[in-house]
Amino acid sequence: MRALLVGTPGRTPFAGHFRGRVHRPGASLHWAGRVRGSHDPEAAWAAAEAARDVLDELDGADRFALIDAAWAALRTLGADDLSILLVASDDGGTAVAACGLVEVRADGASVAPPGHPLYDEPGVRERPGYFHPEAAGTDWVGVPVGARWTPGPVSSVCGARELR
């Protein structure tokens, strides 16, 4: 499984983008986000590195604990322009959480209708919720506010490459 984010229009479609994953006993969390995307490349890169660093240290016993830990870690960044997709799984299923997105897709299919509470403005809400998708997916793609889904290979739409 992987989480990806669509690039935004402009000369630097992936400025401030970060993604990663953590696997803990019993649960895993995958994420893709963007922070400081409208800033200069150096500021965007530094903010993305900081976000990735706090998420790399997460711990949690199940999918809900990992998502809660991610929100707590992301709040420390003070990033009101954060857009992120969090996809966590354990033996009980999958949970998705997000901010700053207008759409989420699993293997190319939209998982929730427009206006769903999963979709929100950028920045971490005080009380973010969980979404329990009916569909399972391998590629989870978030579409940030200001971007749009365009049909095509996920690798080009999201600038995807394999994580090491």
C-alpha positions in Angstrom: 0.0 0.0 0.0 1.1 3.6 -0.5 -0.3 7.1 0.0 0.3 9.7 -2.7 -0.7 13.3 -3.3 -1.5 15.0 -6.6 0.9 17.8 -7.6 -0.5 21.4 -7.6 -0.6 23.6 -10.7 2.5 25.8 -11.4 6.2 25.6 -11.9 6.9 23.6 -8.8 4.0 21.1 -8.5 5.7 19.1 -5.8 7.2 21.8 -3.6 6.7 20.9 0.0 5.6 17.4 -0.7 6.6 14.5 1.6 5.5 10.9 2.0 6.4 7.9 4.0 5.3 5.0 6.1 5.8 3.4 9.5 5.2 -0.2 10.4 4.6 -1.1 14.0 3.7 -4.4 15.5 0.0 -4.9 14.6 -0.4 -1.7 12.5 1.0 0.5 9.7 0.5 4.1 8.6 1.2 5.5 5.2 1.1 9.3 4.5 1.5 11.8 1.7 1.4 15.5 2.4 2.3 19.0 1.4 3.4 21.9 3.6 4.6 25.4 2.6 4.0 24.5 -1.0 3.6 28.1 -2.1 6.9 29.2 -0.4 10.3 29.3 -2.0 11.8 25.9 -2.6 14.2 26.0 0.4 11.4 26.8 2.8 9.1 24.2 1.3 11.9 21.5 1.4 12.7 22.3 5.1 9.1 22.2 6.1 8.6 18.9 4.3 11.7 17.4 5.9 10.4 18.5 9.4 7.0 16.9 8.8 8.6 13.7 7.6 10.9 13.6 10.6 8.1 13.9 13.2 6.0 11.3 11.4 8.9 8.8 11.1 9.0 8.6 14.9 5.4 7.6 15.5 4.3 4.8 17.6 0.9 3.2 18.1 -0.7 -0.2 18.7 -3.5 0.0 16.1 -4.7 2.1 13.2 -6.5 4.7 15.4 -3.5 5.2 17.7 -1.2 5.8 14.8 -3.5 8.4 13.3 -3.9 10.1 16.6 -0.1 10.1 17.1 0.3 11.6 13.6 -2.1 14.5 14.3 -0.4 15.2 17.6 3.0 15.2 15.8 1.8 17.4 13.0 0.3 20.0 15.4 3.9 20.7 16.6 4.7 22.1 13.2 2.2 24.9 13.4 1.4 24.5 9.7 -1.9 26.1 8.8 -1.3 25.3 5.1 -0.8 21.5 5.7 -2.6 19.1 3.3 -2.2 15.4 4.2 -3.6 12.0 3.6 -3.2 9.4 6.4 -4.0 5.8 5.7 -3.7 3.3 8.5 -4.4 -0.4 8.6 -4.4 -3.2 11.1 -6.0 -6.6 11.3 -9.4 -4.9 11.9 -9.4 -2.9 8.7 -8.4 0.5 7.2 -8.9 4.0 8.5 -8.3 7.2 6.5 -7.9 10.7 7.8 -7.0 13.9 6.0 -6.9 17.7 5.9 -6.6 20.1 3.0 -8.0 17.7 0.5 -10.9 17.9 -2.0 -10.9 14.3 -3.0 -9.4 10.9 -2.0 -9.1 8.0 -4.5 -8.3 4.3 -3.9 -6.8 2.6 -7.0 -8.3 5.4 -9.2 -11.9 5.3 -7.8 -13.2 8.1 -5.6 -13.9 6.8 -2.1 -16.3 9.6 -0.8 -18.6 12.0 -2.5 -17.9 15.8 -2.7 -18.8 17.6 0.6 -17.9 14.5 2.7 -16.4 15.4 6.1 -13.1 13.8 5.1 -12.6 16.8 2.8 -11.5 20.0 4.6 -9.5 23.1 4.4 -5.7 22.9 5.0 -4.4 22.7 8.5 -5.0 20.3 11.3 -8.4 20.6 12.9 -8.8 20.5 16.6 -10.8 17.3 16.5 -10.1 15.4 13.2 -12.1 12.3 12.5 -11.7 9.0 10.8 -13.1 7.7 7.6 -13.7 3.9 7.2 -13.7 3.2 3.5 -15.6 0.3 2.1 -13.0 -0.2 -0.6 -9.6 -1.5 0.0 -6.8 0.0 -2.0 -3.2 -0.3 -2.9 -2.7 3.3 -4.2 -4.4 5.9 -2.1 -4.3 9.3 -3.7 -5.2 12.7 -2.1 -6.1 15.7 -4.2 -5.2 18.9 -2.3 -7.3 22.0 -2.3 -6.3 23.9 -5.5 -5.4 20.8 -7.5 -7.5 18.4 -9.5 -7.5 14.7 -10.4 -6.5 14.1 -14.0 -6.7 10.7 -15.5 -3.3 9.1 -16.3 -0.6 7.0 -14.7 -0.5 7.6 -10.9 3.3 7.9 -11.2 3.1 11.0 -13.4 0.0 12.6 -11.7 1.6 12.2 -8.2 5.3 12.3 -9.1 5.6 8.9 -7.5 8.7 6.8 -7.2 9.4 3.9 -5.0 10.3 4.6 -1.4 13.5 3.1 -0.1 
